[in-house]
Amino acid sequence: MPLLKNLIRSDELLVETVDIKHRFYASSAEPLTHKELIAMANNNGDQHLVDLYNDHSLGYAENGGSLDLRQEIAKLYGAKITADNIVVFPGAQTGMTLTTQTVLDKSDHSIIVTPSYQSLEEGVIIAGGGFTRVALSPDNDWNLELDAVEAAIQYNTKYIVLNDPHNPSGALMNTEDKRALIALAEKNNLQILSDEVYRLLELDPSDRSASMAEMSKNAIALGTMAKPYGAGGMCIGWVVCQDKDFIKNLLKTQHIYAVCFSRAGEIQAMMALRSSDDIIKRNMDIIKDNLILLDEFFAEYSDLFEWVYPKAGGTGFAKFKGPLTGDQLAAELQENEILVFGPSIFDCEEGLGQYIRIGFSRRTMPAALEAFKEFVDQRRAEWKL
């Protein structure tokens, strides 16, 4: 059986390619239904958006995102971010890839924090630049070591790429570390791409700090409706940056690759953004309930698994102490209709070969966990632990 990496190029796009009953990998929030969204809009007094959805032009939407949507997205950020600092894309995947192509050429060097969402690294490869990986470690609770980033800077380094909150571990940078990374970038005239698609899903809201795009003109932030809102089907992602010259260049890149996207998706996104508090609360309740179950599991099966408790997002990176690698375990689980992600999906360093990524942001997770337990109990004797 081929490794999952041969089947997947995105966290959420495998779903129709294999016969899987339990999607224990799922990383985006509990999916919204359109019916739920309309009810929320009506409850908010947003009948005008419902009317707009039912009677909008099917012509081209505005290149870079319609103004009304960009104004709503800007409310997620501080005063330094306005609609003019935002470019909307047909999903975050397009945004991250075209941002990298806008920043880099083949003579440039990048620093990529790993493990990470695989497309962050692949975007650099597509752009043609060289790169150095800076690896996070569970020994440091998956926190970024600034000295390692600084040591990786070369004469032609232009770009630092990371995701925060972190996928797959669920780690979260604090304000002090963000400021230190930004100071390093500004000192060396580097740009930072901060993939922030799990922002708003902090387990403790007091841990939420400003977006890096709010903190520096050298920083570019990525957002999406998929992860915190459970609305990937809207196909709405965005890129935020204070530097308006960069925004102009990004618009030119976007116009070549993705002239426009669904106006219906834009209107749905506005409905969701205006119901943000209710949607995020619902999704955080699901995540917290699932984490209680996972905490119990890892305590009971501590001879087989360990993890660093996540601080944000809907994913965790768990170490398997048994005789299989993470990829081998993932392959056996797939044969039993349980899907997790092995380390090859994230191009992990060799020392992380025993890890698997699990997801806990869906109401389906308890059933997946029960199936996972059953599988482990059946295999325990074979593993001779």
For each residue, the residues with C-beta under 8 A, 3 or more apart:
1: 331 334 335
2: 6 7
3: 6 327 330 331 342 344
4: 7 8 14 327 330 331 334 339 341 342 344 345
5: 8 342 344 345
6: 2 3
7: 2 4 14 17 18
8: 4 5 11 13 14 17 341 345
9: 13 118 119
10: 13 14 93 119
11: 8 25 27 28 117 167
12: 15 26 27 28 226 232
13: 8 9 10
14: 4 7 8 10 17 18 20 339
15: 12 20 23
16:
17: 7 8 14
18: 7 14 334 339
19: 337
20: 14 15 23 334 337 338 339
21: 337 338 371
22: 337 338 339 364 367 368 371 372
23: 15 20 26 339 359 362 364 368
24: 333 338 339 340 358 359 365 368 369 371 372
25: 11 339 340 341 357 358 359
26: 12 23 314 359 361 362 364 365
27: 11 12 167 227 313 314 315 357 359 361
28: 11 12 31 226 227 230 232 314 361
29: 201 227 228 229 230 279 283 286 287 314 361 362
30: 230 282 283 286 361 362 363
31: 28 230 231 232 233
32: 36 37 229 230 231 272 279
33: 36 37
34: 37 38 268
35: 38 39
36: 32 33 39 40
37: 32 33 34 40 41 231 268 271 272 275
38: 34 35 41 42 50 271
39: 35 36 42 43
40: 36 37 43 44 271 272 275 278 279
41: 37 38 44 46 47 49 50 271 274 275
42: 38 39 45 46 47 50
43: 39 40 275
44: 40 41 274 275
45: 42
46: 41 42 49 50 271 274
47: 41 42 50 51
48: 51 52
49: 41 46 52 53 267 270 271 274
50: 38 41 42 46 47 53 54 271
51: 47 48 54 55
52: 48 49 55 56 267
53: 49 50 56 264 267 268 271
54: 50 51
55: 51 52
56: 52 53 263 264 267
57: 263
58: 263
59: 263
60: 63 259 260
61: 65 66 260 261 262 263 266
62: 65 66 67 260
63: 60 251 254 255 259 260
64: 70 87 88 251 254
65: 61 62 69 70 73 86 87 88 238 266
66: 61 62 69 70 88 263 266
67: 62 70 71 83
68: 71 72 266 270
69: 65 66 72 73 88 236 266 269 270
70: 64 65 66 67 73 74 83 84 86 88 238
71: 67 68 74 75 83
72: 68 69 75 269 270 273 274
73: 65 69 70 76 77 83 86 88 223 238 240 273
74: 70 71 77 81 82 83 85 86
75: 71 72 273
76: 73 200 211 223 273 276
77: 73 74 80 81 210 211 213 214 240
78: 81 210 211 214
79:
80: 77 85 214 242
81: 74 77 78 85 86 211 213 214 240 242
82: 74 85 86
83: 67 70 71 73 74 86
84: 70 244 247
85: 74 80 81 82 213 240 241 242 244 247
86: 65 70 73 74 81 82 83 238 239 240 247
87: 64 65 95 238 239 247 250 251 254
88: 64 65 66 69 70 73 236 237 238 261 266
89: 92 94 95 98 236 237 238 239 254 258 261
90: 94 235 236 237 258 261 262 265
91: 94 95 224 226 232 235 236 237
92: 89 95 96 195 197 222 223 224 226 237 238
93: 10 96 97 119 237
94: 89 90 91 97 98 237 254 257 258
95: 87 89 91 92 98 99 222 237 238 239
96: 92 93 99 100 119 120 123 193 195 222 239
97: 93 94 100 101 119 122 123 126
98: 89 94 95 101 102 250 253 254 257 258
99: 95 96 102 103 123 193 220 222 239 250
100: 96 97 103 104 123 124 126 127 159 161 193
101: 97 98 104 123 126 127 253
102: 98 99 246 249 250 252 253
103: 99 100 108 127 158 159 191 193 220 246
104: 100 101 108 110 124 127 128 129 158 159
105: 108 127 128 129
106: 127 128 129
107: 129 156
108: 103 104 105 127 129 130 156 157 158 159
109: 129 130 131 132 154 156 157 158 159
110: 104 124 129 130 131 132 157 158 159 160 161
111: 131 132 133 134 149 152 153 157 159 160 161
112: 116 120 121 124 131 132 133 134 161 162
113: 116 133 134 135 136 144 149 160 161 162 163
114: 121 133 134 135 136 346 347 348 349
115: 135 136 168 169 317 343 346 347 348 349 352
116: 112 113 120 121 161 162 163 166 167 195 346
117: 11 120 163 167 195 346
118: 9 121 122 345 346 347
119: 9 10 93 96 97 122 123
120: 96 112 116 117 123 124 161 162 163 193 195
121: 112 114 116 118 124 125 131 133 161 347
122: 97 118 119 125 126
123: 96 97 99 100 101 119 120 126 127 161
124: 100 104 110 112 120 121 127 129 131 159 161
125: 121 122 128 131
126: 97 100 101 122 123
127: 100 101 103 104 105 106 108 123 124
128: 104 105 106 125
129: 104 105 106 107 108 109 110 124 158 159
130: 108 109 110
131: 109 110 111 112 121 124 125
132: 109 110 111 112 152 154
133: 111 112 113 114 121 349
134: 111 112 113 114 144 145 148 149 152
135: 113 114 115 148 349 351
136: 113 114 115 140 142 143 144 166 169 171
137: 140 142 351
138: 141 142 169 307 308 317 319
139:
140: 136 137 143 145
141: 138 171 308
142: 136 137 138 166 169 170 171 308 317
143: 136 140 171 173 177
144: 113 134 136 148 149 162 173 177 181
145: 134 140 148 149
146: 149 150 177 180 181 184
147: 150 151
148: 134 135 144 145 151 152
149: 111 113 134 144 145 146 152 153 160 181 184
150: 146 147 153 184
151: 147 148
152: 111 132 134 148 149 157
153: 111 149 150 157 188 190
154: 109 132 157
155:
156: 107 108 109
157: 108 109 110 111 152 153 154 188 190
158: 103 104 108 109 110 129 190 191
159: 100 103 104 108 109 110 111 124 129 190 191 192 193
160: 110 111 113 149 181 185 190 191 192 193
161: 100 110 111 112 113 116 120 121 123 124 192 193 195
162: 112 113 116 120 144 166 192 193 194 195
163: 113 116 117 120 166 167 194 195 196 197 198
164: 171 172 173 178 194 195 196 212
165: 170 171 172 196 198 199 201 202 311 312 313
166: 116 136 142 162 163 169 170 171 172 312 313
167: 11 27 116 117 163 170 195 197 198 313 315 357
168: 115 315 316 317 341 346 355 357
169: 115 136 138 142 166 308 310 315 316 317
170: 142 165 166 167 308 309 310 311 312 313 314 315 316 317
171: 136 141 142 143 164 165 166 308 310 311 312
172: 164 165 166 202 207 311 312
173: 143 144 164 177 178 181 209
174: 177 178 207 209
175: 178 179 209 210
176: 179 180
177: 143 144 146 173 174 180 181
178: 164 173 174 175 181 182 209 210 212 215
179: 175 176 182 183 215
180: 146 176 177 183 184
181: 144 146 149 160 173 177 178 184 185 192
182: 178 179 185 186 192 212 215 216 218 219
183: 179 180 186 187
184: 146 149 150 180 181 187 188 190
185: 160 181 182 188 189 190 191 192 216 218 219
186: 182 183 189 190 216 218
187: 183 184
188: 153 157 184 185
189: 185 186 218
190: 153 157 158 159 160 184 185 186 218
191: 103 158 159 160 185 218 219 220 246
192: 159 160 161 162 181 182 185 212 216 218 219 220
193: 96 99 100 103 120 159 160 161 162 220 222
194: 162 163 164 211 212 213 219 220 221 222
195: 92 96 116 117 120 161 162 163 164 167 222
196: 163 164 165 199 211 212 221 222 223
197: 92 163 167 222 223 224 226 227 228 237
198: 163 165 167 201 227 228 312 313 314 315
199: 165 196 202 208 211 223 228 312
200: 76 208 228 276 280
201: 29 165 198 227 228 280 283 284 287 312 313 314 361
202: 165 172 199 205 207 208 311 312
203: 207 284 287 288 291 310 311 312
204: 207 311
205: 202 208
206:
207: 172 174 202 203 204 311 312
208: 199 200 202 205
209: 173 174 175 178
210: 77 78 175 178 214 215
211: 76 77 78 81 194 196 199 214 215 219 221 240
212: 164 178 182 192 194 196 215 216 219 220 221
213: 77 81 85 194 216 219 220 221 240 241 242
214: 77 78 80 81 210 211 242
215: 178 179 182 210 211 212 219
216: 182 185 186 192 212 213 219 242
217: 241 242 243
218: 182 185 186 189 190 191 192 243
219: 182 185 191 192 194 211 212 213 215 216 241 242
220: 99 103 191 192 193 194 212 213 239 240 241 246
221: 194 196 211 212 213 239 240 241
222: 92 95 96 99 193 194 195 196 197 237 238 239 240
223: 73 76 92 196 197 199 237 238 239 240
224: 91 92 197 227 228 232 236 237 238
225: 228 229 231 232 234 236 237 269 272
226: 12 28 91 92 197 229 230 231 232 234 237
227: 27 28 29 197 198 201 224 313 314
228: 29 197 198 199 200 201 224 225 279 280 283
229: 29 32 225 226 272 276 279 280 283
230: 28 29 30 31 32 226 279 283
231: 31 32 37 225 226 234 236 268 269 272
232: 12 28 31 91 224 225 226 235
233: 31
234: 225 226 231 262 265 268 269 272
235: 90 91 232 261 262 265
236: 69 88 89 90 91 224 225 231 261 265 266 268 269
237: 88 89 90 91 92 93 94 95 197 222 223 224 225 226
238: 65 70 73 86 87 88 89 92 95 222 223 224
239: 86 87 89 95 96 99 220 221 222 223 250
240: 73 77 81 85 86 211 213 220 221 222 223
241: 85 213 217 219 220 221 246 247 250
242: 80 81 85 213 214 216 217 219
243: 217 218 246 247
244: 84 85 247 248
245: 248 249
246: 102 103 191 220 241 243 249 250
247: 84 85 86 87 241 243 244 250 251
248: 244 245 251 252
249: 102 245 246 252 253
250: 87 98 99 102 239 241 246 247 253 254
251: 63 64 87 247 248 254 255
252: 102 248 249 255 256
253: 98 101 102 249 250 256 257
254: 63 64 87 89 94 98 250 251 257 258 259
255: 63 251 252 258 259
256: 252 253
257: 94 98 253 254
258: 89 90 94 98 254 255 261
259: 60 63 254 255
260: 60 61 62 63
261: 61 88 89 90 235 236 258 265 266
262: 61 90 234 235 265 266
263: 56 57 58 59 61 66 266 267
264: 53 56 267 268
265: 90 234 235 236 261 262 268 269
266: 61 65 66 68 69 88 236 261 262 263 269 270
267: 49 52 53 56 263 264 270 271
268: 34 37 53 231 234 236 264 265 271 272
269: 69 72 225 231 234 236 265 266 272 273
270: 49 68 69 72 266 267 273 274
271: 37 38 40 41 46 49 50 53 267 268 274 275
272: 32 37 40 225 229 231 234 268 269 275 276 279
273: 72 73 75 76 269 270 276
274: 41 44 46 49 72 270 271
275: 37 40 41 43 44 271 272 278 279
276: 76 200 229 272 273 279 280
277: 280 281
278: 40 275 281 282
279: 29 32 40 228 229 230 272 275 276 282 283
280: 200 201 228 229 276 277 283 284
281: 277 278 284 285
282: 30 278 279 285 286
283: 29 30 201 228 229 230 279 280 286 287 361
284: 201 203 280 281 287 288
285: 281 282 288 289
286: 29 30 282 283 289 290 361 362 363
287: 29 201 203 283 284 290 291 314 360 361
288: 203 284 285 291 292
289: 285 286 292 293
290: 286 287 293 294 360 361 362 365 366 369
291: 203 287 288 294 295 309 310 360
292: 288 289 295 296
293: 289 290 296 297 365 366 369
294: 290 291 297 298 316 358 360 369
295: 291 292 298 299 309
296: 292 293 299 300
297: 293 294 300 301 305 369 373
298: 294 295 301 302 305 306 307 318
299: 295 296 302
300: 296 297
301: 297 298 304 305 373 376
302: 298 299 305 306
303: 321 385
304: 301 320 321 322 376 380 383 385
305: 297 298 301 302 318 319 320 321
306: 298 302 318 319 321
307: 138 298 316 317 318 319
308: 138 141 142 169 170 171 316 317
309: 170 291 295 316
310: 169 170 171 203 291 313 315 316
311: 165 170 171 172 202 203 204 207
312: 165 166 170 171 172 198 199 201 202 203 207
313: 27 165 166 167 170 198 201 227 310 361
314: 26 27 28 29 170 198 201 227 287 359 360 361 362
315: 27 167 168 169 170 198 310 357 358 359 360 361
316: 168 169 170 294 307 308 309 310 357 358 360
317: 115 138 142 168 169 170 307 308 352 355 356 357
318: 298 305 306 307 355 356 357 358
319: 138 305 306 307 354 355
320: 304 305 324 326 329 354 355 356
321: 303 304 305 306 354 385
322: 304 329 383 385
323: 383 384
324: 320 328 329 332 383
325: 328 329 342 343 353 354
326: 320 329 330 342 343 352 353 354 355 356
327: 3 4 330 331 342 343 344 353
328: 324 325 331 332 342
329: 320 322 324 325 326 332 333 340 342 356
330: 3 4 326 327 333 334 339 340 341 342 356
331: 1 3 4 327 328 334 335 342
332: 324 328 329 335 336 375 379
333: 24 329 330 336 338 339 340 372 375
334: 1 4 18 20 330 331 337 338 339
335: 1 331 332
336: 332 333 371 375
337: 19 20 21 22 334 371
338: 20 21 22 24 333 334 368 371 372 375
339: 4 14 18 20 22 23 24 25 330 333 334
340: 24 25 329 330 333 356 357 358 372
341: 4 8 25 168 330 345 346 356 357
342: 3 4 5 325 326 327 328 329 330 331 345 355 356 357
343: 115 325 326 327 346 348 352 353 354 355 356
344: 3 4 5 327 347 348
345: 4 5 8 118 341 342 357
346: 114 115 116 117 118 168 341 343 357
347: 114 115 118 121 344
348: 114 115 343 344 352 353 355
349: 114 115 133 135 352
350: 353
351: 135 137
352: 115 317 326 343 348 349 355
353: 325 326 327 343 348 350
354: 319 320 321 325 326 343
355: 168 317 318 319 320 326 342 343 348 352
356: 317 318 320 326 329 330 340 341 342 343
357: 25 27 167 168 315 316 317 318 340 341 342 345 346
358: 24 25 294 315 316 318 340
359: 23 24 25 26 27 314 315 362 365
360: 287 290 291 294 314 315 316 365
361: 26 27 28 29 30 201 283 286 287 290 313 314 315 365
362: 23 26 29 30 286 290 314 359 365
363: 30 286 366
364: 22 23 26 367 368
365: 24 26 290 293 359 360 361 362 368 369
366: 290 293 363 369 370
367: 22 364 370 371
368: 22 23 24 338 364 365 371 372
369: 24 290 293 294 297 365 366 372 373
370: 366 367 373 374
371: 21 22 24 336 337 338 367 368 374 375
372: 22 24 333 338 340 368 369 375 376
373: 297 301 369 370 376 377
374: 370 371 377 378
375: 332 333 336 338 371 372 378 379
376: 301 304 372 373 379 380
377: 373 374 380
378: 374 375
379: 332 375 376 382 383
380: 304 376 377 383 385
381: 384
382: 379
383: 304 322 323 324 379 380
384: 323 381
385: 303 304 321 322 380
